[in-house]
């Protein structure tokens, strides 16, 4: 039999493009059923925080919450941290960190993304020109696809990219 970890985040997944507020769900247990969640930008600045009630000592429960952000994030990349505070010394324990991309940092207002399949000869610049009318907006596409792109100059035919809308 496999034991459940004290906290599991089911949404968002790693590198998901998140909206504002950031929707979070999972399963967990905490001292007196209390778990904390916060969102930080890539520079470590806290953008939002909530306390979640889920389960209890030795009992796992589902949780779902939203974390409103304090404005448009300064960086497109950031993180969600879900953790328990130790009753012993107040330290953060059982922390789960999920890397995310902020939709509003890419395009404000942000409504979601569409998928684009790259064809031979396309570049991020040409795709930006196609969707936004401005080739100079290619960094928006690069940041939205950091989950699959390591180099903005290396995209290939057949690759599916997220295009923020």
Buried (B, 14 or more C-beta within 10 A) or exposed (E): EEEEEBBBBEBBEEBBBBBBBBBBBBBBBBBEBBBBBBBBBBEEEEBBBBEBEBBBEEEBBEBEBBBEBEEBBEBBBBBBBBBBBEEEEEEEBBEBEBBBBBBBBBBEEBEEBEEBEBEEEBBBBBBBBEBBEEBEBBBBBBBBBEEEBEEBEEBEEEBEBBBBB
